[in-house]
Amino acid sequence: MPGRPLRKTLNPLNALAEHLEHPVKRGITALRDFLGEDNASALLRSAPLKSGEAASFYYPLPTDYTGEQRQLRISFPSNFPQGELKLVVEPSPWLIWPHAMESGLCLHGFRERPITGTPELIVEDSMSRLRKIIALSVEGSCKARRDIEFQNEVTSYWFRQHGPSVQNLLLLDRPHSASKLFALSAPNQMLPSGQETVWMATNTSVLKKHFKRMMGRSVTIRAAETPSFYAKLQSYPDIRTPAPEDLLPWFTPHLKKGDSGQLFSWFRETSSLTSRWIALELPGDTRAPIYCLNIRSSNSQTNRGATFNLRTARRRPAKAANKAPTLIRSANLDVLDRNEILSRDLSGIAASLEGSRVVCIGVGSLGSSVAMQLARSGVGHLTLIDYETLVSANLGRHVLGIDDLGKAKAVALRDKLLKDLPTIEVTAYATFAEVVLQQMPEVFEKADLVVITTAEWESESSFWKAKSDNASWGLIQAWSEPYTQIGHALLAPAGAFDARHLFSESGDFKHKFTEWPEGGVVSLPACGESFIPGGSLGMTNIASMVSQTVLRTLSRKSEGTTWISSINRPHDIASLGGNYLGPELPEGMQQALLERGWPKRADGTE
């Protein structure tokens, strides 16, 4: 470790180890090996045991950058190595050293699990991490490095000082500059609890739009309250948070001058509110984290949050009450703008898809999964067309659930997408696709791509006929062969293309990879209805293939026809009662994706 070298001793440790279980003995030996032998008898000494400890020691640490001489308490729990080695610095360097918490050192970062393994491995790992922490805080260490460590986890330090608020906030549009935020309590939470989610936005039109998406009806907001303020920090406030009455002087020097003025005005105007929020965007780019403060002006009923309805501001007193803050809490705030929702995709594809328009004809087991994947990938507008309703037999492999039984699939899926992904636009038509094509041709004229997954040849052939008339939209026909081990997609870009010659008059693909008794399709006791058997996992594989084809087509603007096939465990097909006719996979390969030109005609043309 920096400063005074860590050494080891044999006698005190060995004497204690005689009375301990074997894993703890091994841990002590590993500690001795890590520290070194020469001077440890003078530096390492036994510490009084606490509940649950098998062995504990004190070890002096180098003087830190504040001039404080601290000591390390090393504790082996009785269940070591299942229980972690505990390292505590005394006096506590909480808010003085990076990675120091109130109860001990944080050896593992965000979502990093403590190491497991042998006693030797655990001791070596823990002490090595300790050495790095001490290096940041010993006398003469680099302040800039220490500040960076604090800043990397600054919201964690603030949260531990403030504690959590009872309410969650949804910010519907991330402001580009300092701004007041209008608020509306989520109306879809029926039972009042005092912990209702609060929607926030820079203007009421955004709140009204979100209300319609979530509730399915329009609303008039007559007097919305502005209980929140959003501002961008230009530098970092102190890691140690102040008393509630000193909150503004703590962070306002780190705002732009004009932003500080707006904040003070808002703070005075809203002083009669018992609960307010200040959302602070940390220094950095437009994807910087946001830390949200909940400011309470009353200590009563701290387990209940504020409610904001359509006319909240009308109940505000005519004169501001100028109540001083009495309690500060950390509020959970989620941002629902497109950049935030798609921020984990760093490929740049999602950003390029915002203006894309895709028509999905058929949103059954395959089509619904494709539509969901396209929506989550960033496609800006989806049109869903399906005349069928959801039945219980669909639930095993459809993205919709029991609450949607009896509803039109297209409408129910539209509502789900609008609620789950508030930045996408979705239109639904619960009718036949041919009807939409004839009566509303503009739906297709505006589309970049049409994806048909109905497995109904009458519908599929009608769209290939329309495509052969030099349609401006690209077309993908996709389907699963029985038992979902095999799936295919035929892609034609914008222009005149026709794939009807690849199918028989009844719609059977002439180049299928499997053969089944009676075609493998199961008839239902209804006029002309049937289904293609297969499980959810197989359908998911095929849906992923189709979705990838759609995204590549939208981003690359393909100019040629393509045939894509998904093959999954072809050797299982025989056990299901079918024959595999497709290409043999290399030994050991269980899954493959093939992409090539359309199958050729007898004369060698596509």
Number of C-alpha atoms within 10 A of each C-alpha: 18 17 14 10 12 21 21 22 22 15 11 14 22 14 10 13 19 10 11 15 13 13 18 22 22 19 23 23 21 17 22 21 17 17 19 15 14 12 14 21 15 11 14 23 16 15 14 9 14 11 7 11 15 19 22 20 17 20 19 17 22 21 19 21 17 12 10 14 14 17 17 18 20 21 22 25 21 18 14 22 21 14 11 19 20 17 22 20 21 15 11 18 21 17 17 17 22 25 22 19 18 13 12 17 21 17 20 13 10 8 6 8 9 13 13 13 9 15 23 19 14 22 26 17 15 18 19 14 15 18 12 13 21 21 18 23 23 22 17 13 15 13 12 10 13 17 16 12 16 21 19 10 15 20 18 15 20 19 17 13 17 18 12 16 21 19 19 17 20 20 22 21 20 20 18 11 10 22 22 22 24 24 27 26 19 21 17 11 11 8 8 9 10 15 17 23 22 22 24 29 24 23 17 20 13 15 23 18 15 21 20 14 20 18 14 13 10 12 13 11 15 13 16 20 24 25 26 26 23 23 24 23 22 16 14 16 18 14 18 13 18 16 11 17 13 12 15 14 11 16 19 19 15 17 21 15 10 9 18 18 13 15 22 12 10 17 19 13 16 21 19 19 22 20 21 22 21 22 22 19 22 22 18 12 8 14 13 11 13 21 19 24 25 24 25 24 20 15 11 9 8 14 12 14 22 18 17 22 17 16 15 17 15 12 9 14 10 8 10 13 15 14 15 16 21 14 17 25 22 23 23 18 20 16 16 17 18 20 18 14 17 16 14 9 13 9 8 11 16 22 18 13 19 16 11 18 23 28 26 25 27 26 25 25 24 28 28 24 23 27 29 20 18 23 23 17 20 25 26 22 21 24 21 27 26 22 16 17 17 21 15 11 9 16 16 13 20 20 20 20 15 11 9 18 17 13 15 21 28 28 21 20 24 22 18 17 21 20 17 14 18 17 23 18 17 22 17 20 19 18 15 15 24 17 11 16 16 9 10 11 12 11 15 20 13 14 18 20 25 24 25 25 26 22 20 13 16 13 17 21 18 15 22 20 16 14 22 15 13 14 19 17 21 28 28 25 23 25 25 23 22 22 20 23 26 27 26 25 24 23 28 27 24 19 16 17 21 20 20 18 14 18 15 11 12 9 16 13 15 11 11 16 19 20 17 17 9 7 13 17 15 12 12 10 7 7 7 7 9 12 12 18 14 17 14 15 12 20 26 18 19 28 27 17 21 31 20 16 18 23 20 12 19 21 14 9 13 15 12 12 19 19 18 19 25 23 22 20 13 22 14 14 20 13 8 11 11 17 17 18 12 14 10 10 14 9 6 6 11 13 15 14 13 12 14 10 13 18 17 11 10 7 6 7 8 14
